[in-house]
Amino acid sequence: MDKKQLLSTMEVAEILGISRVAVFKMIKAGKIKAKKVGRNFVIDRKALPFLLGNALSKTSIKEIEQAVNKTVNEYGEALKLLGQE
């Protein structure tokens, strides 16, 4: 199975779980290296491991939110006291 080497901005947005506009902003900021082909940008598949290392999956975000909520529920009063010092 031969994977294509270049990905569209839409494909990268789906993989990273962000909007296409966010991908364009990251390209403009230099966070994603892209080439312009005609009117479109393409991203080399080799850049994905780097990009994925900087992005949290939806599952990871949910797990983090659950952990924060559990901590606040169990230790909320102690956290408030610590924040006052």
Backbone as CSV, one residue per row, in Angstrom:
resi,resn,N_x,N_y,N_z,CA_x,CA_y,CA_z,C_x,C_y,C_z
1,MET,0.834,-1.175,0.000,0.000,0.000,0.000,0.880,1.241,0.000
2,ASP,0.772,2.042,-1.023,1.607,3.223,-1.177,0.868,4.448,-0.646
3,LYS,1.410,5.066,0.393,0.801,6.265,0.947,1.293,7.471,0.150
4,LYS,0.400,8.428,-0.079,0.837,9.609,-0.803,1.736,10.447,0.090
5,GLN,2.709,11.083,-0.526,3.743,11.806,0.204,3.278,13.179,0.685
6,LEU,2.423,13.856,-0.087,1.993,15.200,0.266,0.533,15.197,0.713
7,LEU,0.249,15.972,1.739,-1.103,16.043,2.290,-1.667,17.452,2.106
8,SER,-2.970,17.525,1.918,-3.637,18.818,1.807,-3.817,19.424,3.194
9,THR,-4.155,20.693,3.233,-4.412,21.344,4.514,-5.615,20.706,5.210
10,MET,-6.592,20.284,4.445,-7.775,19.632,5.025,-7.395,18.300,5.674
11,GLU,-6.539,17.532,5.012,-6.107,16.243,5.569,-5.318,16.445,6.856
12,VAL,-4.437,17.439,6.868,-3.643,17.720,8.066,-4.552,18.185,9.198
13,ALA,-5.541,19.007,8.863,-6.498,19.476,9.878,-7.227,18.296,10.509
14,GLU,-7.661,17.340,9.700,-8.346,16.153,10.227,-7.432,15.338,11.125
15,ILE,-6.197,15.142,10.694,-5.246,14.338,11.468,-4.958,14.991,12.815
16,LEU,-4.790,16.325,12.817,-4.460,17.036,14.048,-5.680,17.353,14.898
17,GLY,-6.870,17.196,14.315,-8.091,17.496,15.054,-8.307,18.984,15.252
18,ILE,-7.867,19.775,14.273,-8.042,21.219,14.326,-8.722,21.684,13.046
19,SER,-9.070,22.956,12.990,-9.729,23.485,11.797,-8.711,23.757,10.697
20,ARG,-9.215,23.870,9.495,-8.364,24.186,8.348,-7.769,25.586,8.523
21,VAL,-8.544,26.497,9.086,-8.058,27.860,9.337,-6.872,27.816,10.301
22,ALA,-6.964,26.965,11.321,-5.860,26.819,12.276,-4.602,26.309,11.577
23,VAL,-4.774,25.418,10.615,-3.628,24.914,9.843,-2.995,26.064,9.065
24,PHE,-3.819,26.891,8.423,-3.295,28.039,7.672,-2.541,28.996,8.603
25,LYS,-3.074,29.230,9.790,-2.403,30.110,10.752,-1.055,29.533,11.169
26,MET,-1.010,28.209,11.360,0.247,27.565,11.735,1.264,27.621,10.600
27,ILE,0.785,27.521,9.369,1.674,27.648,8.209,2.244,29.057,8.172
28,LYS,1.370,30.047,8.321,1.793,31.448,8.272,2.780,31.765,9.393
29,ALA,2.570,31.172,10.574,3.458,31.400,11.722,4.757,30.601,11.619
30,GLY,4.867,29.722,10.640,6.073,28.920,10.468,6.102,27.657,11.309
31,LYS,4.997,27.319,11.955,4.943,26.115,12.784,4.752,24.859,11.951
32,ILE,4.176,25.020,10.768,4.027,23.916,9.824,4.724,24.323,8.537
33,LYS,5.645,23.491,8.103,6.356,23.755,6.865,5.497,23.251,5.703
34,ALA,5.156,24.148,4.799,4.293,23.789,3.675,4.814,24.414,2.394
35,LYS,4.448,23.811,1.277,4.795,24.338,-0.045,3.513,24.750,-0.740
36,LYS,3.605,25.819,-1.500,2.447,26.266,-2.246,2.488,25.610,-3.628
37,VAL,1.409,24.943,-3.968,1.268,24.299,-5.274,0.020,24.898,-5.905
38,GLY,0.231,25.763,-6.872,-0.899,26.478,-7.451,-1.473,27.406,-6.400
39,ARG,-2.750,27.259,-6.119,-3.416,28.085,-5.112,-3.471,27.407,-3.746
40,ASN,-2.970,26.193,-3.660,-3.100,25.397,-2.439,-1.752,25.156,-1.774
41,PHE,-1.805,24.885,-0.483,-0.628,24.465,0.260,-0.646,22.952,0.414
42,VAL,0.548,22.346,0.403,0.683,20.922,0.684,1.743,20.741,1.769
43,ILE,1.537,19.723,2.593,2.436,19.439,3.704,3.023,18.056,3.498
44,ASP,4.331,17.952,3.638,5.016,16.671,3.476,4.634,15.743,4.619
45,ARG,4.323,14.513,4.296,3.933,13.507,5.294,5.029,13.320,6.351
46,LYS,6.284,13.549,5.993,7.400,13.374,6.933,7.311,14.347,8.107
47,ALA,6.567,15.456,7.949,6.423,16.441,9.024,5.413,15.991,10.074
48,LEU,4.622,14.974,9.796,3.557,14.551,10.710,4.032,14.124,12.093
49,PRO,5.071,13.326,12.223,5.482,12.954,13.585,5.779,14.175,14.446
50,PHE,6.427,15.174,13.873,6.716,16.407,14.601,5.426,17.124,14.964
51,LEU,4.515,17.235,14.019,3.246,17.925,14.250,2.404,17.186,15.286
52,LEU,2.368,15.877,15.201,1.560,15.092,16.126,2.120,15.144,17.539
53,GLY,3.411,15.309,17.653,4.021,15.433,18.965,3.604,16.715,19.673
54,ASN,3.198,17.711,18.920,2.799,18.994,19.481,1.293,19.133,19.629
55,ALA,0.553,18.128,19.264,-0.909,18.224,19.323,-1.463,17.152,20.251
56,LEU,-2.510,17.496,20.950,-3.177,16.527,21.811,-4.362,15.940,21.064
57,SER,-4.549,14.656,21.212,-5.708,14.019,20.600,-6.953,14.361,21.419
58,LYS,-8.106,14.152,20.830,-9.365,14.410,21.533,-9.471,13.531,22.768
59,THR,-8.966,12.309,22.668,-8.981,11.391,23.810,-8.095,11.925,24.932
60,SER,-6.913,12.411,24.577,-5.999,12.954,25.587,-6.602,14.173,26.267
61,ILE,-7.228,15.044,25.494,-7.856,16.236,26.061,-8.945,15.837,27.046
62,LYS,-9.740,14.853,26.660,-10.831,14.393,27.539,-10.266,13.794,28.825
63,GLU,-9.199,12.988,28.713,-8.585,12.384,29.895,-8.023,13.452,30.830
64,ILE,-7.404,14.482,30.268,-6.840,15.561,31.075,-7.960,16.319,31.789
65,GLU,-9.035,16.619,31.062,-10.170,17.323,31.666,-10.771,16.512,32.811
66,GLN,-10.893,15.198,32.620,-11.442,14.346,33.672,-10.535,14.345,34.899
67,ALA,-9.233,14.292,34.681,-8.285,14.292,35.796,-8.339,15.614,36.554
68,VAL,-8.428,16.717,35.817,-8.508,18.032,36.467,-9.793,18.135,37.277
69,ASN,-10.910,17.724,36.686,-12.193,17.781,37.391,-12.176,16.927,38.659
70,LYS,-11.594,15.741,38.570,-11.512,14.853,39.736,-10.662,15.489,40.828
71,THR,-9.542,16.081,40.438,-8.655,16.727,41.407,-9.350,17.898,42.093
72,VAL,-10.039,18.718,41.297,-10.738,19.870,41.858,-11.842,19.406,42.809
73,ASN,-12.570,18.357,42.423,-13.645,17.838,43.286,-13.101,17.290,44.604
74,GLU,-11.986,16.572,44.536,-11.456,15.933,45.732,-10.626,16.874,46.603
75,TYR,-9.914,17.813,45.969,-8.970,18.656,46.704,-9.235,20.146,46.523
76,GLY,-10.453,20.486,46.116,-10.797,21.881,45.828,-10.485,22.833,46.954
77,GLU,-10.869,22.468,48.167,-10.655,23.343,49.333,-9.155,23.520,49.597
78,ALA,-8.410,22.443,49.513,-6.957,22.524,49.734,-6.300,23.380,48.651
79,LEU,-6.756,23.246,47.422,-6.201,24.042,46.328,-6.489,25.528,46.531
80,LYS,-7.689,25.848,47.019,-8.036,27.247,47.308,-7.102,27.813,48.379
81,LEU,-6.871,27.026,49.422,-5.974,27.483,50.496,-4.543,27.671,50.001
82,LEU,-4.085,26.761,49.160,-2.741,26.888,48.588,-2.628,28.118,47.694
83,GLY,-3.700,28.435,46.990,-3.689,29.591,46.104,-3.668,30.917,46.839
84,GLN,-4.036,30.915,48.097,-4.066,32.146,48.873,-2.694,32.520,49.412
85,GLU,-1.808,31.560,49.477,-0.471,31.815,50.064,0.423,32.510,49.095
